[in-house]
Amino acid sequence: MHPIPVITDPFDTADQAIIAAFGKAHGLRLTREQVEAIAPLSPSRVIHSHRLRQAARDAHRVLVTVRADESGLWRHLDHQQPLLLRLPRSPDRVQPSILAIPIAWDQAQGTIEYMDGHAIIHSLPASDFFARRAPLQQAALGLLKPSEIPQINPSHDHWLLLADYWFQRGSFRRARSIYRRLLAASGQPDAEAWIGLGNILVRQRRYAAAIPAFQAALELDPEHPRALNNLAYAMWHANGDLNRALQLAQRSIQIEPDNPLYLETIGGIYLKQGDPVQAAAYLEAATARAENHPPEIQIAILDQLIRAWRAADRPDLARQNVDYRQKAFPHSPLPREFR
């Protein structure tokens, strides 16, 4: 009998309750603060998957995106691996969109049972279930131990998620091994694997060595925004051609204008070129757009913004951002240069 996830703790919304139950079913005990950050109270009912991914990584799990089609759903149910999915509203719009956990599939009867955030189990004809899932077949989320991924006939994307997991945990040797495996096994070269290899070198502060990896990614995909930005970032820190780096970074924000990391790169390059006012403009924009990103990213951007205002001889604005940083992130010590 497949264990049915349990909803016990009270939450403000059904989405929060089902996320907590999904985590608990995988041995991931999310705190109330984590659940509320993943599914904040919002009319749009947005789910911040990056926060769920961070919580999963802290619990030695990998958040994977899987197909909830006929074969994918059956495989995960058969392996007792609960999925979290958003079931779109019914075609007649009577039933709203909900977060749900599929718990059983009676193929003889042709029905699928799923649980919602109120702990109510619903039964839906399989044909209706998959008809409603058709536009979002890639939207189901699963939680796996790193050792389980090679056992599920992993796709290329699963391998990338596993490599990124090891990278974020600081196990660069394991991450590098997977990225190289993807480059060797792929029928065609892989831009994401090249970016992963370059990111490892950046994390090790081997900026000059990272440049060829990002260049290789751009040769495969000249408009890949992350490759453009990361190459600009590596050139900036390797004391390369700053004008060329700025051109690359500006191309990245033309593709993704609201990405705070790309805006931060442009701000950092302008600061290094001796234009702190222009740098501060981009870093202010990056700060405003980083609200839903992890604290370490927000802190890094704020620190660059403080440096820019100091270099622009605006100690009042620098102090204002120092005060905000201390209030927003009280457990993160200030760099010595700001004290």
LUMTIRO-948838 format. One record per residue (C-alpha): x, y, z. Coordinates in steps of 0.001 Angstrom, whole numbers, plus 524288, in hexadecimal, padded with zeros to 5 digits. Layout:
XYZ
...
***
This chain:
800008000080000
8059F80D2E7FC2C
80733815BE80860
7FE3182173807AE
804BA82E5D80B4F
7FF5F83407817E0
7FA6A841CC81A0B
7FA508450A82880
8000C8528382B08
7F6EF85E1F828CB
7FB16867D581E65
7F51C8742E818EC
7F2C086E5C80B78
7F0738610880573
7FC7F863217FCE5
8050E86491808E9
7FF2E8587480F30
8014F84FEB80336
80F6B8549F801BA
812328511980FE6
80C0A843A980DE0
813D3841AB8015A
8206C844B880872
81CFF83C2581415
819F4830AA80B0D
82821831718068B
82DF48331D8141C
82F1B841D081247
8297D848B681E27
82778856A6819EA
825E8861218243C
81A3086A27823C5
823408752F81F80
8287F86CFE8143A
81AE38692080FBD
816188771D81039
8220387B8780861
81FBB870E77FE2C
8112C873F37FCE1
80EE7881CC801DC
801558877480339
7FEF888D217F5BF
7F37088E2B7EC68
7FC15888607E1C1
7FED387C607EA4D
80CDE87C4F7E5A4
815B88715F7EA53
8240E874D87EC1B
82A53868337E7AC
8381F86D697EA1A
834F186E407F8A3
82FB1860667F893
83C0085C447F154
8447D862A47FBC9
83D0385BED806BA
83E1784F047FF8D
84CB4850B97FDAB
84E7B8537B80C2A
8479B8467C80ECC
84FFE83F3B804C6
8453D83E657FAA6
8449B842947EC73
8386E8497A7E79B
835C6844127DA16
82C08847A07CFA3
8255B83BB97C9DD
81AFA838967BFFB
80DB9835647C5A6
8095C82E777B95A
804C2820567B8E5
8124581A277B9F8
81879824037C33A
80D5C824317CCF8
80C638156A7CD6F
81B07813F17CF8F
81B5681D4C7DB0C
80F44817767E160
814EC809E37DF92
8217780E287E66F
819A2814BF7F153
81EFC822167EDE2
8144982C3E7EFF6
813CB8375E7E62D
80F0A845327E812
807A684AE97DCA4
7FE74855D97D98A
7F22D850427D3B2
7EC7C85A8F7CA94
7DE5E85E897CBC2
7D454855ED7C522
7D07E859157B723
7C32585DBB7BBE3
7CA208667C7C5DC
7C1EF860DC7D0D4
7CD9285AFF7D7F8
7D8BD8649C7DA9A
7E734862687D8F5
7ECF985B797E4D7
7F9C0855FB7E9D4
7F841847577EB73
7FF6E83AB27EE46
7FB5582EEE7E5FA
7FA20823427EF12
7F462818107E710
7F142813F47D92F
7E76C809277D740
7EA2A805627C945
7DF5C7FB327C948
7D5428056A7CD0A
7DBF3810217C561
7DC5A8199F7D0D0
7E6EC821937D78D
7E5DC825D27E5A9
7EC96831FB7EA95
7ECF0839657F767
7EB5D848047F8DF
7F00C8512780399
7E3D684ECC80B9E
7E74D8404C80CCC
7DBB583D0280403
7DDC2831D07FA8A
7D796833AC7ED41
7D584829D97E260
7D66B82E097D433
7D549826087C7AA
7E307824087C290
7DF1F829867B565
7DAA2836317BBDE
7E6C4836C87C45D
7F025835C67B8E5
7E7EA83EC87B090
7E92D8493B7BB00
7F7AB846527BCAF
7FAEA8471B7AE23
7FF60855557ADE2
807EF853877B9FD
80DE7846137B8C5
81B1C84B117BD53
815E0852047C966
815B4846D47D342
8200D8474B7DDEB
8267E83BEA7E4CA
8308683A987EFAF
83B3C8308A7EE44
8477682CD67F59C
8538582F1D7ED27
8560D820767ECE0
8485B81DF47E77E
849DB825F27DB22
8528A81C327D3C0
8486E811A07D6C6
83CDE818157CFF0
84204817EA7C202
84592826477C375
843BC82FCA7B870
84DD6839B27B45D
846F5843E07BCD5
8475E83AD17C8A5
8561D8398C7C735
8574F8484B7C676
84F31849CC7D2D6
857E283FFC7D9C8
8642E847057D550
85E84854027D9C7
85B0E84DCC7E6E3
869208498A7E924
86E0B856BC7E46F
8657685E167EE19
869ED8552D7F916
87817858117F5B9
87B5784A7A7F0B8
8820884F687E483
888718426A7E143
87B5183B867E03F
87520846B87D8C6
88094847797CF4D
87FC2838E67CCD2
8716B839D57C8D1
8734F845D77C049
87E7F83F0A7B92C
8765E832BB7B7D0
86B9983A927B154
87544840BF7A7FC
87AE0833717A474
86DF182C297A362
8657B8364779CCF
862748349E78E8A
86565842F978D3B
86D9684BEE795DE
86684851547A1AB
866A585FE37A4F7
8615385D9B7B2BB
86C4F854207B5EC
8767A85DEE7B139
870268685D7B9B2
8708C85F057C542
87F0F85C7E7C358
8818586B0E7C24E
879C686DB27CEB7
882428641D7D640
88E6786B7F7D200
8880C8787D7D5B5
884738732D7E319
892D986F517E48B
8968387D2C7E050
89D6B877F77D44C
8971F882637CBEF
8A0858820B7C07B
89F248733D7BF88
8903C8749C7BF67
8901587D687B374
89229872887A937
8870C86A787AF23
87D5F875AA7ADE6
882718789D7A03E
87FEB86A7179C83
871F486BBD7A18A
86FE8878027996C
8750F8716E78D38
869FE8679D78EDF
85FB5871A7792B4
863CF87FAD78FA0
857CA885727964C
8586A87D937A2E8
856A5888417AD34
85D71880EC7B830
8693387DF77AFAC
869EB88C387AB7E
86922891127B97A
87270887137BF27
87C96889AB7B4B1
87B85898427B791
87CC18956C7C62A
888EB88CFD7C414
88F338973B7BB52
88C508A1D77C55B
892EC89A407D054
89E1B895877C7AB
8A17F8A3B87C42F
89DC98A1207B626
8984B8AA5A7ABE7
88E258B1CF7B3CF
887E68B8117A7E9
885AE8AAA57A1F2
880C18A5807AEF7
877198B0C77AFC9
872028ADCD7A21D
86FC089F977A5C7
868D18A3197B26D
860328AD017AB8A
85C278A2907A1C3
85839899CB7AD1C
84EDA8A3E47B2D6
849038A6757A57D
844A8898457A616
84127898017B49F
83FAF8A6327B8CF
83B2A8A3477C6A5
845C5899B77CAA2
84CA289FDA7D663
8590B897F17D45A
85AE089D897C6C5
858338AB4A7CBA3
8622A8A9147D67A
86C718A5217CC8E
86A668B1A57C4CE
86B028B99F7D146
8779F8B2FE7D55B
87DF08B57B7C823
87A178C3E07C84D
87F9D8C5017D60B
88C748BF1C7D1AB
88CBA8C8597C5FE
88BDD8D3E07CF44
87DAF8D7B17CD19
877968D5957DA9F
86B358DD747D7EC
867AD8D5037CC33
86B818C9177D418
862728CD147DF2A
857148CEB47D5BB
858478C0A07D135
85AC48BB947DEE6
84EBC8C2AF7E416
846DA8BBF57D96D
84D118AEE67DCEA
849B38B0D27EB52
83B828B3B27E813
83A5F8A7577DFE4
8418589E2E7E93A
836D189D6A7F376
8331688F657F041
8411888AA17EF17
84902883FF7F9E3
84E9588CE48047D
85CA488ACF80029
8596E8909B7F2D9
8525C89C417F8BB
85DB189EC080201
867EA89E217F72C
8604E8A80B7EF15
85E7F8B11D7FABD
86D028B0A87FDAF
870298B4A57EFC2
866208BFA17F092
86C4C8C4BB7FD25
879A68C4A37F693
874218CC177EB06
86E2D8D6D87F372
87ABE8D8047FB38
8828A8D9457EEA0
878CA8E3897E9E9
87B7A8EB617F660
86DAC8E9607FB63
86FE28E4B08095D
861A58E7D580C8A
85C8B8DDEB802A4
867148D43880657
862FA8D539814B0
854A88D3EA810FA
857768C6F680A2B
860228C25581553
854EE8C4D781EC7
84B728BD7E81603
854F98B221814C4
856808B10A82380
847CF8B132825AE
844838A7CB81AA8
84FB589E4781D3E
8538389FF182B8E
85B048931D82C1A
863FA8968D820B8
86FD189E2C8259D
873BF8AA6A81E5E
880658A9FF81694
88B398B0CD81DF5
88BDC8BB9C813D0
87E058C0038179E
87F9E8C03682654
***
